[in-house]
Amino acid sequence: MNTAWYLFMSEMITHSADQQDFLACVGKERASIWRWAPGIEFVYRKESIGWGVALNIQRKAQRPHLFSDTLKRRFEDVESYDGYYLCLDSQQTFVVWHAVSNECLSVALMQGLINGLLELVGLTHLSSTSSLVEPFAVIRPLRTRHSLA
């Protein structure tokens, strides 16, 4: 595992090198950050209500209308995006969070959740041949809808 440790808001958190490393931390209930692209990261950690994964998009990486487009997508497809929560933090980082139940956790479920977070904010990966969502230099708007079914 190629990781580095960081102190994140007074807790130890692993910096994951890639998705496989990130998923390994999730499986061990170890807080982790995975930088998916510049200004965009996934964070897995225990919150006051339990474990969850967040997609954080820093202000510099946000496109115009990101919040309103995501909110619209979230409520146009309420059933598919049930359990996804949106907010802006004090640094204007756009956060989409979803709870993760480790009792029924699998790699496929986590990959689906990662894809769902990306799709909800209108980001998708260019490679459809990979079973893992890997970071890439160019992101494009989403043209399909997501379902966790």
C-alpha positions as CSV (number, residue, x, y, z in Angstrom):
1,M,0.0,0.0,0.0
2,N,1.5,3.3,-1.1
3,T,0.1,5.8,1.4
4,A,1.2,8.7,3.5
5,W,-0.3,9.8,6.8
6,Y,-1.7,13.3,7.4
7,L,-3.2,15.0,10.4
8,F,-6.6,16.1,9.1
9,M,-8.7,18.2,11.4
10,S,-7.1,16.6,14.5
11,E,-7.4,13.0,13.2
12,M,-5.0,10.7,11.4
13,I,-5.9,10.2,7.8
14,T,-4.2,8.2,5.1
15,H,-3.5,9.8,1.8
16,S,-4.3,7.0,-0.8
17,A,-2.3,6.9,-4.0
18,D,-5.0,5.4,-6.1
19,Q,-8.5,4.0,-6.0
20,Q,-7.3,0.5,-5.1
21,D,-5.5,1.9,-2.1
22,F,-8.5,4.0,-1.2
23,L,-10.8,1.0,-1.3
24,A,-8.4,-1.0,0.9
25,C,-8.6,1.8,3.5
26,V,-12.4,1.7,3.3
27,G,-12.4,-2.0,3.9
28,K,-10.3,-1.5,7.0
29,E,-12.4,1.4,8.3
30,R,-9.4,3.6,8.0
31,A,-9.9,7.3,7.2
32,S,-8.5,8.2,3.8
33,I,-8.2,10.9,1.2
34,W,-7.8,10.1,-2.5
35,R,-7.0,12.9,-4.9
36,W,-9.0,12.0,-8.0
37,A,-8.0,15.1,-10.0
38,P,-6.5,18.5,-9.2
39,G,-8.9,20.2,-6.7
40,I,-11.1,17.1,-6.5
41,E,-10.8,14.4,-3.9
42,F,-12.7,11.6,-2.2
43,V,-12.6,11.5,1.6
44,Y,-13.6,8.5,3.6
45,R,-14.0,9.1,7.4
46,K,-16.1,8.6,10.4
47,E,-18.5,11.5,11.0
48,S,-20.7,12.1,14.1
49,I,-23.5,10.0,12.3
50,G,-21.2,7.2,11.1
51,W,-18.8,6.4,8.3
52,G,-19.3,8.1,4.9
53,V,-17.6,9.0,1.7
54,A,-17.5,12.6,0.4
55,L,-16.6,14.0,-2.9
56,N,-14.9,17.4,-2.3
57,I,-14.5,19.9,-5.1
58,Q,-12.4,22.9,-4.2
59,R,-13.5,26.3,-5.4
60,K,-10.7,26.5,-8.0
61,A,-12.0,23.3,-9.6
62,Q,-15.7,24.2,-9.7
63,R,-17.4,25.0,-12.9
64,P,-20.1,27.7,-13.2
65,H,-23.5,26.5,-11.9
66,L,-22.1,23.4,-10.3
67,F,-24.2,23.6,-7.1
68,S,-27.5,24.5,-8.9
69,D,-26.9,21.8,-11.6
70,T,-26.2,19.2,-9.0
71,L,-29.1,20.2,-6.9
72,K,-31.4,20.0,-9.9
73,R,-30.1,16.5,-10.9
74,R,-30.4,15.3,-7.3
75,F,-34.1,16.3,-7.1
76,E,-35.1,15.3,-10.6
77,D,-34.0,11.7,-9.8
78,V,-34.8,11.5,-6.1
79,E,-34.9,7.7,-6.0
80,S,-31.5,7.1,-7.6
81,Y,-29.8,9.8,-5.4
82,D,-31.5,9.0,-2.1
83,G,-28.9,9.4,0.7
84,Y,-26.7,11.9,-1.2
85,Y,-26.3,15.2,0.7
86,L,-24.9,18.4,-0.8
87,C,-23.3,21.4,0.9
88,L,-20.7,24.2,0.6
89,D,-18.2,24.3,3.5
90,S,-16.7,27.5,5.0
91,Q,-13.9,27.5,2.4
92,Q,-16.5,27.2,-0.5
93,T,-15.6,23.6,-1.1
94,F,-18.5,21.8,-2.7
95,V,-19.2,18.6,-0.8
96,V,-21.4,15.6,-1.8
97,W,-21.6,13.1,1.0
98,H,-23.1,9.6,1.3
99,A,-23.2,7.3,4.3
100,V,-21.3,4.0,4.0
101,S,-22.5,0.9,6.0
102,N,-19.6,-1.4,6.5
103,E,-21.9,-4.3,7.3
104,C,-22.8,-4.8,3.7
105,L,-19.7,-3.1,2.0
106,S,-18.2,-4.6,-1.1
107,V,-15.8,-3.3,-3.7
108,A,-18.6,-3.2,-6.3
109,L,-20.8,-1.2,-4.0
110,M,-18.0,1.3,-3.3
111,Q,-17.2,1.6,-7.0
112,G,-20.9,2.2,-7.7
113,L,-21.0,4.9,-4.9
114,I,-17.9,6.6,-6.3
115,N,-19.4,6.6,-9.8
116,G,-22.7,7.9,-8.4
117,L,-20.9,10.8,-6.6
118,L,-19.1,11.7,-9.9
119,E,-22.3,11.4,-12.0
120,L,-24.3,13.5,-9.6
121,V,-21.9,16.4,-9.9
122,G,-21.7,15.9,-13.7
123,L,-18.3,14.4,-13.9
124,T,-17.5,11.1,-15.6
125,H,-14.4,9.3,-16.6
126,L,-13.4,8.9,-20.3
127,S,-12.4,5.2,-20.1
128,S,-15.3,2.9,-20.2
129,T,-13.1,-0.2,-20.3
130,S,-11.7,0.1,-16.8
131,S,-13.6,-1.4,-13.9
132,L,-12.0,1.2,-11.6
133,V,-12.7,4.9,-11.8
134,E,-9.2,6.4,-12.3
135,P,-8.4,10.1,-12.4
136,F,-7.7,11.7,-15.7
137,A,-6.7,15.2,-17.0
138,V,-9.9,16.1,-18.8
139,I,-13.3,15.9,-17.3
140,R,-16.5,16.3,-19.2
141,P,-20.2,16.9,-18.3
142,L,-22.3,13.9,-17.6
143,R,-24.8,12.9,-20.2
144,T,-26.4,9.9,-18.4
145,R,-28.3,9.3,-15.2
146,H,-27.1,7.2,-12.3
147,S,-28.8,4.3,-10.5
148,L,-27.5,2.4,-7.5
149,A,-29.9,-0.5,-8.3
